[in-house]
Amino acid sequence: MSNTASSYNWFWNGIDPQTAASLSDKQRAEIDRVLVNKSASAASKDTSDIRLTFGWHYLVIRWGNENRGRQRLKVERKKHPVLTKVNMPVILAFWVPLFLGVYATLAIGMRGLVYLLG
């Protein structure tokens, strides 16, 4: 295993030892090149994320341009549905304050409008 690949132990440890031993140096170098390019493209300039830790739990919010096709989105939505028991605390933690904030803003705006017109 080359030096570049040593930083990708997760990949090399997942390969059957006999298969890894059968690879030539050229094949290993090509795998290393693909791994390096893959990690570089994963940290793309058009995506961003926020990573928060709350005690024993963490939350990652990631956004960017959607590059997946419609078929892949359908498959992933079936595989990873949004409305599940596990996701509900995060969904509520996001939507409830947003709803209350919009409601408060509208209520204050309406009172201000009534005050100005009355």
C-alpha positions in Angstrom: 0.0 0.0 0.0 1.4 3.4 -1.0 1.8 6.4 1.3 -1.2 8.2 -0.2 -3.5 5.2 0.4 -2.4 5.0 4.1 -4.8 8.0 4.8 -7.6 5.9 3.3 -7.5 3.0 5.8 -11.3 2.8 5.7 -11.0 1.8 2.1 -8.0 -0.5 2.2 -9.2 -2.3 5.4 -12.5 -3.1 3.6 -10.8 -5.0 0.8 -10.2 -8.7 1.1 -6.5 -9.2 2.0 -6.0 -11.7 -0.9 -7.5 -9.2 -3.3 -5.3 -6.4 -2.0 -2.2 -8.5 -2.3 -3.0 -9.4 -5.9 -3.0 -5.7 -6.9 0.0 -4.4 -8.8 1.7 -1.1 -7.9 0.1 0.5 -10.9 -3.4 -0.6 -9.8 -2.8 0.6 -6.3 -1.6 4.0 -7.6 -4.7 4.3 -9.8 -6.9 3.5 -6.8 -5.0 6.1 -4.8 -5.5 8.7 -7.5 -9.3 8.0 -7.6 -9.6 8.3 -3.8 -7.7 11.6 -3.8 -9.8 13.0 -6.6 -13.0 11.7 -4.9 -12.2 13.4 -1.6 -11.3 16.6 -3.4 -14.6 16.7 -5.3 -16.5 15.9 -2.1 -15.2 19.2 -0.6 -16.7 21.1 -3.6 -16.9 24.9 -3.6 -20.6 24.8 -4.4 -21.6 23.0 -1.1 -21.4 24.1 2.4 -22.3 22.7 5.8 -22.8 23.5 9.5 -21.7 20.9 12.0 -23.1 21.2 15.6 -22.5 19.0 18.6 -25.0 18.8 21.5 -23.6 16.6 24.2 -24.0 13.1 22.9 -25.7 14.0 19.6 -24.6 16.0 16.5 -26.4 17.8 13.7 -25.1 18.4 10.2 -26.9 20.8 7.9 -25.6 20.7 4.4 -26.7 22.7 1.4 -25.6 23.2 -2.2 -26.6 22.7 -5.8 -28.6 19.5 -6.4 -26.8 17.3 -9.0 -28.7 14.1 -8.6 -31.2 13.1 -11.2 -35.0 12.6 -10.6 -34.7 8.8 -10.6 -31.9 8.8 -8.0 -33.9 11.3 -5.8 -36.9 8.9 -5.9 -34.7 5.9 -4.9 -33.1 7.9 -2.1 -36.4 9.2 -0.8 -37.7 5.7 -0.5 -34.5 4.5 1.1 -34.2 7.5 3.5 -37.7 8.9 4.2 -37.8 12.3 5.9 -40.9 11.8 8.1 -39.7 9.2 10.5 -39.7 9.0 14.3 -36.0 9.6 14.4 -36.2 12.7 12.3 -39.2 14.3 14.0 -37.3 16.1 16.8 -35.0 17.8 14.2 -37.9 18.6 12.0 -39.9 20.1 14.9 -36.8 21.9 16.2 -36.5 23.6 12.8 -40.1 24.3 11.8 -41.7 25.2 15.2 -39.4 28.2 15.8 -39.7 29.2 12.2 -43.5 29.1 12.4 -43.6 31.0 15.7 -41.2 33.6 14.3 -43.3 34.2 11.2 -46.5 34.3 13.3 -45.0 36.8 15.7 -43.7 39.0 12.8 -47.1 39.0 11.2 -48.9 39.7 14.5 -46.6 42.7 15.2 -46.9 43.9 11.6 -50.7 43.7 11.8 -50.8 45.6 15.1 -48.5 48.2 13.6 -50.8 48.5 10.6 -53.9 48.8 12.7 -52.2 51.4 14.9 -51.2 53.5 11.8 -54.6 53.2 10.2 -56.6 53.7 13.4 
